[in-house]
Each structure stands twice: as C-alpha cells, then as structure tokens.
Amino acid sequence: PDLFLRRKQPTANKQFDYMLDIFDATIPFFVYIKRLRAYQNHCDEAELADGESYPYVLLIAPDDKTEQRLLKLIEGMLQDFDIYTTTLNRILAPPNNNSAIWKDVFADDEYIEL
C-alpha cells in the first residue's frame, strides 16, 4: 500500500486500521488485479489476534471509469476483508461538510464516511 493509517484512539463502530492504495491512470488494469490478489494473500497469511480484523483497504482510482471497473472486479472476488473505493476528484474536492466519499461495492451507489 501507499499508506498505512491507524486511528489515534479507537472509536466505537469504526475501523481502527486502514491501508490506502493510490492507483495511477498510467498503470495497466492487470496490475490492479495483482494488487488486489496480493491483499487477499496477505490477509490469508496474516495472524490476527482474537477479535482483531484485517485493515480496511482503501483504493483511490484516477477516475470514475476506473473506479467502476474496480468495483466490478471486487464484486466478483471472495475477499475476507472490506474494500472501499473513491476517486482522486472526490478526494481533492473542496470540503462541503460531507466526508462520505467512499464507496462500498455492495452499497448500491451510496457513499459512506469512514
């Protein structure tokens, strides 16, 4: 991942750890597939303590088209962890008191806040 994030203090009903991966528009799509498989392999090999969950994987796509392709790819995978996507434009947009910029593949066009 490009960045590993951890909350300073645990927050009720919110994930504690995140792995952020920024996808570049110049990267061929098969590389995205390899990265997602690498996350799955890492999750399968991770030795988590009781009650501990694998970090959420946050993917930043370069554009809406790539995000839609990623969502379809993720939907067909059997991952053991949560993956959320957004686009570079949503990350860089001026704040509007709405931090719901992340999309869950199973959330039917709704954006959520993490």
C-alpha positions as CSV (number, residue, x, y, z in Angstrom):
1,P,0.0,0.0,0.0
2,D,1.0,3.6,-0.4
3,L,0.0,4.4,3.2
4,F,-0.9,2.6,6.4
5,L,-3.3,4.6,8.6
6,R,-4.2,4.0,12.2
7,R,-6.6,6.0,14.4
8,K,-5.0,7.6,17.5
9,Q,-7.8,6.4,19.7
10,P,-10.2,3.5,19.0
11,T,-13.7,4.8,18.0
12,A,-16.8,2.8,18.6
13,N,-18.2,1.2,15.5
14,K,-15.3,2.4,13.3
15,Q,-12.4,0.6,11.9
16,F,-9.0,1.1,13.6
17,D,-6.6,0.3,10.8
18,Y,-6.6,1.2,7.1
19,M,-4.3,0.5,4.1
20,L,-4.5,3.1,1.3
21,D,-3.5,2.4,-2.2
22,I,-3.5,5.1,-4.9
23,F,-3.9,3.9,-8.4
24,D,-2.3,5.8,-11.3
25,A,-4.0,6.2,-14.6
26,T,-0.9,5.0,-16.4
27,I,-0.9,1.6,-14.7
28,P,-2.4,-1.2,-16.8
29,F,-5.5,-2.8,-15.3
30,F,-3.9,-6.2,-14.8
31,V,-1.6,-4.6,-12.2
32,Y,-4.7,-3.6,-10.2
33,I,-5.8,-7.2,-10.3
34,K,-2.4,-8.3,-9.0
35,R,-2.6,-5.8,-6.2
36,L,-6.0,-7.0,-5.1
37,R,-4.8,-10.6,-5.1
38,A,-1.7,-9.5,-3.0
39,Y,-4.1,-8.0,-0.4
40,Q,-6.1,-11.3,-0.3
41,N,-2.9,-13.4,0.0
42,H,-1.6,-11.1,2.8
43,C,-5.0,-11.4,4.6
44,D,-4.9,-15.2,4.3
45,E,-1.4,-15.3,5.8
46,A,-2.0,-12.7,8.5
47,E,-2.1,-14.0,12.0
48,L,-4.7,-11.8,13.7
49,A,-5.4,-11.9,17.4
50,D,-8.9,-12.8,18.6
51,G,-11.3,-10.0,17.9
52,E,-8.8,-8.3,15.6
53,S,-9.9,-7.6,12.0
54,Y,-7.8,-7.1,8.8
55,P,-7.4,-3.4,8.0
56,Y,-9.9,-1.9,5.6
57,V,-8.3,-1.5,2.1
58,L,-9.0,2.0,0.6
59,L,-8.4,2.4,-3.1
60,I,-8.2,5.7,-4.8
61,A,-9.0,5.4,-8.5
62,P,-7.8,8.0,-11.0
63,D,-11.3,8.5,-12.5
64,D,-14.9,7.3,-12.4
65,K,-14.4,4.8,-15.2
66,T,-11.6,3.0,-13.5
67,E,-13.5,3.0,-10.2
68,Q,-16.5,1.3,-11.9
69,R,-14.1,-1.3,-13.3
70,L,-12.6,-1.8,-9.9
71,L,-16.0,-2.2,-8.3
72,K,-17.0,-4.9,-10.8
73,L,-13.7,-6.7,-10.2
74,I,-14.1,-6.5,-6.4
75,E,-17.7,-7.7,-6.6
76,G,-16.5,-10.9,-8.3
77,M,-13.8,-11.6,-5.7
78,L,-14.3,-13.5,-2.5
79,Q,-12.3,-11.3,-0.2
80,D,-12.1,-11.7,3.6
81,F,-11.8,-8.0,4.3
82,D,-13.5,-4.8,3.4
83,I,-12.5,-2.7,0.4
84,Y,-13.7,0.8,-0.3
85,T,-13.1,3.0,-3.3
86,T,-13.1,6.6,-4.2
87,T,-11.7,8.8,-7.0
88,L,-9.0,11.4,-7.0
89,N,-11.6,14.1,-7.8
90,R,-13.6,13.2,-4.7
91,I,-10.5,13.3,-2.5
92,L,-9.4,16.7,-3.9
93,A,-12.9,18.3,-3.9
94,P,-13.3,21.3,-1.6
95,P,-14.8,20.3,1.8
96,N,-18.6,20.6,1.9
97,N,-19.3,19.2,5.4
98,N,-19.8,15.8,3.7
99,S,-17.0,13.3,4.2
100,A,-19.0,10.5,2.7
101,I,-16.7,9.9,-0.3
102,W,-16.0,6.2,0.0
103,K,-18.0,3.6,-2.0
104,D,-18.6,0.0,-0.9
105,V,-19.1,-2.4,-3.7
106,F,-22.2,-3.7,-2.1
107,A,-23.8,-0.3,-1.1
108,D,-25.8,0.4,-4.3
109,D,-24.5,3.9,-5.3
110,E,-24.3,5.2,-1.8
111,Y,-21.2,6.9,-0.4
112,I,-20.2,6.3,3.2
113,E,-18.0,8.0,5.7
114,L,-15.1,6.1,7.3
